[in-house]
Amino acid sequence: MAKLHDYMNAATALPADGLLVGRVWNPSVDGPCVVRRDGATLIDITAAFPTMRDLCEADDPAAAARAVTGESLGALDTIMANTPPESRDPSKPWLLAPVDLQALKAAGVTFATSMLERVIEERARGNPEAAAEIRATIGDLIGDDLSKLRAGSPEAIQLKKVLMEKGAWSQYLEVGIGPDAEIFTKSQVMSSVGHGMEAGLNAISTWNNPEPEVVVVVASTGRIVGAMLGNDVNLRDVEGRSALLLGKAKDNNASCAVGPMIRLFDHSFSLDHVRNMQLALRVEGEDGYVLNGASNMSKISRDPADLVGQMVNKSHQYPDGAILFLGTLFAPIEDRDAPGKGFTHKLGDIVTVSSKELGVLTNRMTSCHEAAPWTWGTSHLMRNLARRGLL
């Protein structure tokens, strides 16, 4: 049976190359530090960049992070090993989610497969037993590969017309192939959880799943400066009952997992790498259950730059920047328990999202009300930085 500690070392969790930056809780200052990976250690660069937001707003974040000097906070493996909450020594540093003041945003319905699953959720009204029959009906009508159909194109408009005539149109098809992407608030600023922490499932849900995604880091100008991994925890039954419940389905305590660190764009890593990235997903249950899945960014229906452009533009600004979950191809449909019930989480599941370019993001699933409560927000960060003379 897998445990969080199995993934809490640099060799397992981080890519061998690339400029990686993140955040660490430093008990000696009773607050967070911005850090850079330097070999087997983490270097505190907070004196130059008090927040991750400040670093990402630099003209060239990678060059800026590389040039600055700082002091070691300790061995990377030691800090990572001290991160899981059940064995943490609070007198020693541990890893945090790598973002702070950035808005936490997500794009939905950006892959054909996940788009069809959203249609199924809507028509099943949160009932997993009805999903298989509806899945077959929808597939017969429109197929299961719309990845080559450009959203908002004349072909997409024609498909929309045909579907409406057949009474099969859906709000999810609208954002999947229509001109406007779905961009929503995943969670609140400062509320995300990082690698090795517990991720939360709202107890009102009985049909839910992980969503492995690439998450881009965006400066206030709209420029994409780096990327990391994310798990956009999804409550299928809640959103399936009504799209107006999206906030309740997505924004819950510990439901936004990102990490393990941000890989900044430089000569070795760019948006083109993101566009072709292969993600792997593994779910390991306490009962011995194992699920493996994958998501390939080359099959996305909207380009990441277009998604960011629909988030940050003349009509909508983010002065502290934002992160954007780019959506997922993965939608688990195989049965975990009873036939026809499909996949759903069990408490204690170890969920691992990975890619060779970004490393590994691993979290243990628990109920939102049993995860560590979110008590340290923006006001606490500002007071802490001021007390340390960093503002």
N, C-alpha and C positions, 0 to 999 in steps of 0.2 A: 504494500500500500504506500503510495507516494505521500510525502510530507513537504511542507513549505521549505524546510531546511535543505531538501535535496536540490533546490534551485538557487540557493543563496550563496553562490560563489561566482567570481568574475569569469572563470573559465566556462561555466555553464550559461550564465545570464547575459554576458556582454559580448558584442562583436570584437574580434581580435584587433581590428583597426578602426580608424575614424576618430574624430574629435567629439568626445562625449562630455556633456555637462549635466549637472543635476542639483539636487538639494539634499542637505543632511541636517537633521536636528542635532544641535550641539548643546549638551546640557551645561557646559561651562559658561555659555552666554544665555542660556534658557531661551534659545530661539534658533531659527533656521540659518543655514549658511549656503551660499551658492558655491558649487564645487566644480572642478575640472578633473577628469581622469588623467593621471600622469603615471603611466606604467601600472604598478600594483598599488598605488596610493591615490587618495583623493586630496586635492589641493584646494584650500579655502581661498576663493577670490572675491569674497564679500566686500572687502575694503574698496575694491574697484567697481564692483557691481552689487549693490546692496540687495537687489532683487533680480530674479530671472528675467523679469520684464525689462529691466535696464540693459541687461546683456543683449537681449533679442532686439532692442531698439538701436543698437550700434550699427554703423554703416556696413560693417563686415563683422558679424558676431563671431565667426570662427577665428578670424585673424585677431580680433580683440581678446578673445578667451585664450588664445595660444600665446599672446604676447605678455599678458599680465603675470606678475609673480605673486606668490602667496605661501602660506605655511601648510604643512601636511596636517590633515585631521586624523590620519592613521591609515592602516592597511585597508584596502578596499574589501578584501574578503572578511575581515573582522567586522567592519561596519555593516556589510550586507548580512552576515550571520546574526547580528544583533537586532535585525529588523522585525522578524516575526513576533507578534505581540505576546504570544504565550510564553516566550523564553527571554524576552528583552530585559536587559539590565539598563534601567532608566538613567543610570549615572554615566553611561557611555553613549557615543553617537550612534544614530541609526538613519537609514535611508528614508527619504520622503518622496512624495510625488514630485516630479521635476519642474512643475510650473507653479506660479504663485498668483500674480495679479491679472493674468490673462483670463478673458472670458472663456467659458467652457461650452463650445458649440458642437453640433453634429449635423451631418447631412444624412438624410434618409432616402431609401428607395433608389440607390444609385447603381444597383446591379439587377439584371433581369430575374435571376433566381429569387433573390430576396424580395423583389417587387411582387412576384407571383405569390410568395408566401404571405405578404401583407394583404393581398386581395383575398386569399384564403382565410386569413384571420378575420377579416372584415365580414365575409359571408358566413363563416362558422359561428360568429358572435361569441368567440371565446370558448367554443366547444371543440376540443381536440378530436373527439370521435367523429365529428362531421367533416374533418379536414381532408381525409383521404379521398372521399367521393368528390368533394368540390375541387380538389387538386386535379383529378383526372378530367373533370368537365372543363375547367379553365384551360388545361393543357391542350385538350383537343381543339379548343376554339382558337387560341392564339399561339400555341407552341410554347417552348420553354427556353428559346434562345433569341433574345432581343438585344444582345450585346452589340450587334453591328448597326442597330437602329439609332441614329443620332437624335437625341431629344430635341423637340421643337422643329424638326425637319419636315418637309412636305410629306415624306413617307410616314412620319409619326402622326401628322395631322390626319392623313388618310386612314391610318389604323384606328385612330380615335373615333373617326366618323363611323367606321364599320362596327366597332364595338358598341357604340351608342345605339346603332340601329338594331343590334342583337340584344340590347338590354344588359350588356355585360360591362358597361363602363364603371370605373371605380375611382375614388379620390386618390388611391395609390397609383393607379395607372396615369392619372393626371400629372403627378410629380415625377413619375418614372420616365415618361416619354414626352411630356409637355414642355413648354419653354422655361418654366420656373421650377427650380430645384427646391426640395424641402430642406430648409435650414432651421434647426430648432435649438433651444437652450438645453444642453444635456444636464448641467448641474450648475451650482453657484460658485462664484470665484472663491478660491481657497479651499474648496470642499473635496477635491479629488484625493483618491488613495493611490499609493504606489506599489511597486514590486514587493512581494513578501507580506503584504497586508491582507486583511480580510475584506472581501467585497460583499455588498449587501443585496439581499432579495427581500422585497416587501412581502410581509406575511399574508397579504390579501391575495397573492398570486399562487395558483397551483399549476400553471403552464408557462414555463419560462426557459430561457436559454442564453448562452454567451453569444457575443457578437465580436469576433476578432477583426480588428480594423487597424489601418495605418492612420495615425493622427499627425497632421501637419501643424507646425508652429508658425504663426503669422504675426508679423510686426504691424504696428498701427497704420503703416503706409499700404498695407495689403501684400507686402513682399513676404514670400514663404522663405523662412530662414533655416528650417530643420524639420525633423520628423521623429516620432517615437511610436510605440505600440499602444493600443488601447483595447479595452473590453467594454463595449457599450451594452451593459447588462440589459436584457430585454424581457419584459413581462408580456408575453404573447396574449394571454387571456384578457388582461386589463385593456391594452390598446385595441384588441379585437372587439371588445364590447362597444367601444366608441373611440373614434380618433380624437375626440375632445378630451379623452383621458390620457393623452400623450404625456402631459406633465407628470401625472401620477405614475405612469408606467416607467418613466425615464429618470425623473429627478427625485432620488431617495437617498437616504444616508448611506454612504460608502458605495454608491452605485456607479460611480465614474472612476474606473481604474486606468491609469496611464503609467508608462515607464518603459524599461527601468530607468533610462536616462535619455536625454535629447541628443540625437546625432545632428550636429550642425552641418549645413551645406558648405562644402569646400571643394577642392580639386578632386577629391576621391568619392564624393557623394553629392548627388543633385536630384532635382525633381524627376529627371528621367529614370533614375533608379527607383523612385517611388512608383512611377507609372508602370513598372514591370515587376514589382515586388511580389514574391510568393510568400504567403503567410500560412503557418500551420497552427492547428488548434488541437489540444489534447485535454480531455476531461477524465479525471480519475476519481472514482467514487470510493467511499469507505467500504462499500460492499463488494469491491473488486471490479466494478463496472469500468470499462474504458471506451471512450469515444474519440476517434481521430477524424479530423476534417481539415479542409484547406480552403484558401481564398486567394485568387490571383488578381492583382490589380489591373492586369492588362485587359480584363473583361469588364471593367467599369464602363457604364453607359455615359458618364459625364467626366470630362477631364478634370483632374484636381485643381488646375488653375482656374477653370470656369467656376467650379464650386466656391473657391475662395473669392472670386470676383463677384459672385452673387451674395457673399456674406459681407464683404468690405467694399464699399463703393460710395458714391456721392450722396446716396440716400441713407447710408448706415455706416457709422464709424465706431472704432474701438480704440480709444486713445492709449490703452495699456496693452493693445494687441489681443490676440485670441488664439485658441487652438481649435482645430476642426477635425472631428472624426469623419473619415471619408466614406463610410458605409462598408457593408460587408456582402460578399458573395455567399457566405455560409449560412444555411438555414437547415438545422437538423430535423429530419422527419422520421428517422427510424425509431421503432418502439424501444423504450427502455424497460418497461414493465409489461402491462397488459397490452394485447394486440389492439391497434387502433388508437392508442393513447399518445403515440409519438414520444419525443424526448422532453423531459423536464428535469430541472436540477433537483438534487437532494442536498440537504445541508451537509457540509463537510467536503463537498466536491472540491478537488484541486483543479483549477483551470489554468492552462498554460497557452499563451499566444506567443508565437516565435517567428523570427525571420533571420536569415544570416546577416543581413545588413544592420538590423536594429537590436538583435539579442532576444531576450526572453522576458515576458511579463507573466508572473505567476501569482495567483490569489486563491485563497480558500473562501468558499461561499458560506455565508451565514445569514441569519435574518437581519434586516436593517436595524431592528430595535436591539439586537444583541451585539452588533458591531460597535466599535468605539464611537461614541457620539462626537459629532463635529462641534468643537467648542473654541477653536482657534481661528479667528477670521482676520479680515483686513485691518480692523482697528487694533487688534493685538499685535499684528506684524509691524504696523507703523509705530506703536509705542515701544516695541522692543528695539527696532532699529534706531529710534531717537535716543533711547537710553544707552545704546552702544555707540552713539556719536556718529552714526552712518547716514543720517539725513541732514 
